[in-house]
Amino acid sequence: METCTPPKESVVAGAPALSWTQVTVESDPPRVIRSCQPQGGGTLRTTTEGCAGVYVHDLASATSYGTRRWYQVTVSGEAGETFAGWVTRCVQNPDEAYQHLTVNTGWRHDDAARTSLQLSDTVVDTPTNRIVLETGVARERARPYALEEDPAPRAAGAPVTIGCERWQAWRRIGLVTRGDGSRIEIDRGPLPATRVAACAP
């Protein structure tokens, strides 16, 4: 636990000066696991009231946090506690954590390169809804298409007459399977033409 200076946007204007601390994990680089929050004495309280639907998303740790806000009270022996003012806006609540999920959403095919990329979203399920944090992310290397040769060449147009002979042009066709299992034909180039009719003797 170490002292810290809170972001200006998290502190309510006119809030009393307090000491603030945060918790940092020793890693490379160091990672904050509890954001900068007031170090409370006996007159600081927290509430999630007014922070519904406000979350802090930490993509590095694949965790999202609910939020809470701090307020100060005055304590009187007869009256008990009395609200004395807000100290923070909605800030990270380390006691309310939600793990991120990876959801596969489809494929991106590159027929020219004959590769497929699987795409996914990063989402987090909260008590009220699902929040999409990243969309259309490729997390793996492109997968090459699986190639299956078509054993029968395909005629490329009508036969051509040259003199009294007729010749047929052919194309080499391949059948490929993409990453998602869909199959398409690809043209793999010409094959030698064959004579289909010869000159009369």
Secondary structure, DSSP 4 states (H G I P E B T S, - for coil): -EE----GGGBPTTPPP--EEEEEE-SSS-EEEEEEEE---TTEEEE-TT-TT--EEETTTTEEEEEEEEEEEEEETTTEEEEEEE-BSSEEEEEEEEEEEEEEEEEEEETTTTEEEEEEEEEEE-SS-EEEEEEEEE-SPPEEPEEEE-SS-EE-SS-EEETTEEEEEEEEEEEEE-TTS-EEEEEEEEEEEEEEE----
